[in-house]
């Protein structure tokens, strides 16, 4: 059984790696790591072609011993990456799906 502390480490490592891979000179990829309340985000901040860039790209929470993927604005399969790190499917919730639809995924319903 993997501990909540290990889930925190997995999420932080994943977000930091993604932030490093996505930075450019005009748009900064920032990680927001709230380990006290278990909210984690990757956001973009900056300018692209005279347009403001600001917003969440990825949002994960840990609730009731499960990792909730609240938002995934990337093309990465975050759930699969968490699985590869050792998180069982029944401890991953696709929070961006309506509750009624979660039963049709291979992941946790709540």
C-alpha positions in Angstrom: 0.0 0.0 0.0 1.4 3.4 -1.0 1.2 6.2 1.5 -0.3 9.6 1.1 3.2 11.0 1.5 4.3 8.9 -1.5 1.3 10.2 -3.5 2.4 13.7 -2.7 5.9 13.0 -3.9 4.6 11.4 -7.2 2.5 14.4 -8.0 5.2 16.9 -7.2 7.7 15.1 -9.3 5.3 14.8 -12.2 4.3 18.5 -12.1 7.9 19.7 -11.7 9.0 17.6 -14.6 6.2 18.8 -16.8 6.9 22.4 -15.9 10.5 22.1 -16.8 9.7 20.5 -20.2 7.1 23.3 -21.1 8.9 26.5 -20.2 9.8 29.0 -22.9 11.1 32.6 -22.8 7.7 34.3 -22.8 5.4 31.8 -20.9 6.4 30.4 -17.5 5.1 27.1 -16.3 4.6 27.4 -12.6 3.8 24.7 -10.1 1.5 25.3 -7.1 2.1 22.7 -4.5 -0.2 22.9 -1.4 0.9 19.9 0.6 -1.1 20.9 3.6 -4.5 20.8 1.8 -3.3 18.5 -1.0 -4.1 20.7 -4.0 -1.6 20.7 -6.9 -1.5 22.7 -10.1 0.6 23.4 -13.1 -0.3 26.8 -14.6 1.0 29.0 -17.4 1.8 32.7 -16.9 3.1 35.0 -19.6 2.5 36.5 -23.0 2.2 34.8 -26.5 1.8 37.0 -29.6 0.6 40.0 -27.6 -2.0 37.9 -25.8 -2.0 37.2 -22.1 -1.5 33.6 -21.2 -2.7 32.6 -17.7 -4.5 29.6 -16.4 -4.3 26.0 -15.1 -3.0 23.3 -17.3 -3.2 20.5 -14.8 -5.0 20.3 -11.4 -4.7 17.3 -9.0 -6.0 16.8 -5.5 -5.6 14.1 -2.9 -8.9 13.3 -1.2 -9.8 10.4 0.9 -6.6 8.5 0.0 -7.2 8.9 -3.7 -5.6 11.1 -6.4 -8.3 13.1 -8.2 -7.4 14.4 -11.6 -9.6 17.6 -11.6 -8.4 19.1 -14.8 -6.0 17.9 -17.6 -5.4 20.5 -20.3 -2.4 18.6 -21.7 -2.2 15.8 -24.2 -0.5 13.6 -21.6 -2.3 10.6 -20.1 -1.7 11.7 -16.5 -3.6 8.7 -15.1 -1.3 6.3 -17.0 1.7 8.2 -15.7 0.5 7.8 -12.2 -0.1 4.1 -12.7 3.4 3.7 -14.0 4.7 5.3 -10.7 2.7 2.7 -8.8 -0.7 4.2 -8.1 -3.4 1.6 -8.5 -6.3 2.4 -10.8 -8.7 2.2 -7.9 -6.9 5.1 -6.2 -7.2 7.4 -9.3 -10.4 9.4 -9.8 -11.1 11.2 -13.1 -12.7 14.2 -11.5 -13.2 15.9 -14.8 -15.7 13.3 -15.8 -19.3 13.6 -14.5 -19.9 11.2 -11.6 -22.4 9.2 -13.6 -19.7 8.6 -16.3 -16.9 7.5 -14.0 -18.4 4.0 -13.7 -17.5 3.4 -17.4 -13.8 4.0 -16.9 -11.2 1.7 -15.5 -10.6 4.1 -12.6 -12.2 4.8 -9.2 -15.8 6.2 -9.2 -15.3 8.5 -6.2 
